[in-house]
């Protein structure tokens, strides 16, 4: 099952709602650089790959928009290291 990731561009956030729990990835965007500042998944829905789905959605959005990415949050940083197919997006 692929989670339904929603992008709220005005709030600079990607979200997944699972079993009433909100999972989120927050970012800033300046001069074509997306800085991922926070990725959060409540413990109640953890272990399902939701944080990874959020980061992947953010990276795919950055690619589509022509943005570079700075994975400033610890989870996003580790995720990017494990997915070298996104190295071209790193600022």
C-alpha positions as YAML, in Angstrom:
chain: A
units: angstrom
residues:
- id: 1
  name: UNK
  ca: [0.00, 0.00, 0.00]
- id: 2
  name: UNK
  ca: [1.32, 3.40, -1.01]
- id: 3
  name: UNK
  ca: [0.25, 6.11, 1.42]
- id: 4
  name: UNK
  ca: [-1.63, 9.12, 0.09]
- id: 5
  name: UNK
  ca: [0.80, 12.03, 0.56]
- id: 6
  name: UNK
  ca: [-0.78, 15.48, 0.42]
- id: 7
  name: UNK
  ca: [1.36, 18.53, -0.42]
- id: 8
  name: UNK
  ca: [0.19, 21.77, 1.17]
- id: 9
  name: UNK
  ca: [2.47, 24.14, -0.76]
- id: 10
  name: UNK
  ca: [1.17, 27.25, 1.03]
- id: 11
  name: UNK
  ca: [2.12, 25.76, 4.42]
- id: 12
  name: UNK
  ca: [5.39, 24.22, 3.09]
- id: 13
  name: UNK
  ca: [4.31, 20.81, 4.33]
- id: 14
  name: UNK
  ca: [3.74, 17.26, 3.14]
- id: 15
  name: UNK
  ca: [1.21, 15.24, 5.12]
- id: 16
  name: UNK
  ca: [-0.16, 11.73, 5.48]
- id: 17
  name: UNK
  ca: [-3.20, 11.01, 7.65]
- id: 18
  name: UNK
  ca: [-3.19, 7.41, 8.92]
- id: 19
  name: UNK
  ca: [-5.66, 6.01, 11.44]
- id: 20
  name: UNK
  ca: [-6.38, 9.55, 12.68]
- id: 21
  name: UNK
  ca: [-2.68, 10.35, 13.18]
- id: 22
  name: UNK
  ca: [-1.04, 13.15, 11.20]
- id: 23
  name: UNK
  ca: [2.44, 12.50, 9.83]
- id: 24
  name: UNK
  ca: [4.28, 15.53, 8.46]
- id: 25
  name: UNK
  ca: [7.34, 16.83, 6.72]
- id: 26
  name: UNK
  ca: [7.99, 20.57, 6.97]
- id: 27
  name: UNK
  ca: [10.29, 22.57, 4.74]
- id: 28
  name: UNK
  ca: [11.35, 26.06, 3.84]
- id: 29
  name: UNK
  ca: [11.80, 27.24, 0.28]
- id: 30
  name: UNK
  ca: [14.16, 30.05, -0.66]
- id: 31
  name: UNK
  ca: [15.71, 30.81, -4.04]
- id: 32
  name: UNK
  ca: [14.85, 27.39, -5.42]
- id: 33
  name: UNK
  ca: [16.26, 25.48, -2.43]
- id: 34
  name: UNK
  ca: [13.97, 23.28, -0.35]
- id: 35
  name: UNK
  ca: [15.33, 22.81, 3.16]
- id: 36
  name: UNK
  ca: [13.66, 19.89, 4.93]
- id: 37
  name: UNK
  ca: [13.44, 21.03, 8.54]
- id: 38
  name: UNK
  ca: [11.30, 18.37, 10.23]
- id: 39
  name: UNK
  ca: [9.86, 14.93, 9.61]
- id: 40
  name: UNK
  ca: [7.47, 13.53, 12.19]
- id: 41
  name: UNK
  ca: [5.47, 10.33, 12.51]
- id: 42
  name: UNK
  ca: [3.49, 9.62, 15.70]
- id: 43
  name: UNK
  ca: [4.56, 6.47, 17.53]
- id: 44
  name: UNK
  ca: [1.08, 4.98, 17.10]
- id: 45
  name: UNK
  ca: [1.63, 4.66, 13.32]
- id: 46
  name: UNK
  ca: [5.41, 4.28, 13.26]
- id: 47
  name: UNK
  ca: [7.27, 1.49, 11.53]
- id: 48
  name: UNK
  ca: [5.16, 1.61, 8.35]
- id: 49
  name: UNK
  ca: [7.57, 3.54, 6.11]
- id: 50
  name: UNK
  ca: [5.54, 6.73, 6.36]
- id: 51
  name: UNK
  ca: [8.47, 9.06, 7.04]
- id: 52
  name: UNK
  ca: [10.25, 7.62, 4.02]
- id: 53
  name: UNK
  ca: [7.16, 8.18, 1.89]
- id: 54
  name: UNK
  ca: [7.08, 11.81, 2.99]
- id: 55
  name: UNK
  ca: [10.74, 12.37, 2.12]
- id: 56
  name: UNK
  ca: [10.35, 10.61, -1.23]
- id: 57
  name: UNK
  ca: [7.34, 12.83, -2.06]
- id: 58
  name: UNK
  ca: [9.35, 15.92, -1.13]
- id: 59
  name: UNK
  ca: [12.30, 14.80, -3.27]
- id: 60
  name: UNK
  ca: [10.05, 14.02, -6.23]
- id: 61
  name: UNK
  ca: [8.37, 17.41, -5.90]
- id: 62
  name: UNK
  ca: [11.77, 19.10, -5.78]
- id: 63
  name: UNK
  ca: [12.83, 17.24, -8.91]
- id: 64
  name: UNK
  ca: [9.63, 18.21, -10.75]
- id: 65
  name: UNK
  ca: [10.01, 21.86, -9.73]
- id: 66
  name: UNK
  ca: [13.74, 22.06, -10.48]
- id: 67
  name: UNK
  ca: [14.61, 22.77, -6.82]
- id: 68
  name: UNK
  ca: [17.74, 21.75, -4.94]
- id: 69
  name: UNK
  ca: [17.35, 20.14, -1.49]
- id: 70
  name: UNK
  ca: [19.05, 20.51, 1.88]
- id: 71
  name: UNK
  ca: [18.02, 17.62, 4.17]
- id: 72
  name: UNK
  ca: [18.47, 19.53, 7.45]
- id: 73
  name: UNK
  ca: [16.43, 17.19, 9.66]
- id: 74
  name: UNK
  ca: [18.19, 14.06, 10.87]
- id: 75
  name: UNK
  ca: [15.72, 11.61, 9.35]
- id: 76
  name: UNK
  ca: [15.79, 13.21, 5.90]
- id: 77
  name: UNK
  ca: [19.59, 13.34, 6.01]
- id: 78
  name: UNK
  ca: [19.89, 9.60, 6.69]
- id: 79
  name: UNK
  ca: [17.18, 8.81, 4.13]
- id: 80
  name: UNK
  ca: [19.02, 10.73, 1.39]
- id: 81
  name: UNK
  ca: [22.26, 8.89, 2.22]
- id: 82
  name: UNK
  ca: [20.41, 5.60, 1.67]
- id: 83
  name: UNK
  ca: [18.92, 6.77, -1.66]
- id: 84
  name: UNK
  ca: [21.75, 7.93, -3.92]
- id: 85
  name: UNK
  ca: [19.32, 8.24, -6.83]
- id: 86
  name: UNK
  ca: [18.50, 11.67, -5.37]
- id: 87
  name: UNK
  ca: [22.11, 12.89, -5.02]
- id: 88
  name: UNK
  ca: [21.65, 15.20, -8.02]
- id: 89
  name: UNK
  ca: [19.12, 17.22, -6.02]
- id: 90
  name: UNK
  ca: [21.38, 17.99, -3.08]
- id: 91
  name: UNK
  ca: [22.40, 21.63, -2.71]
...
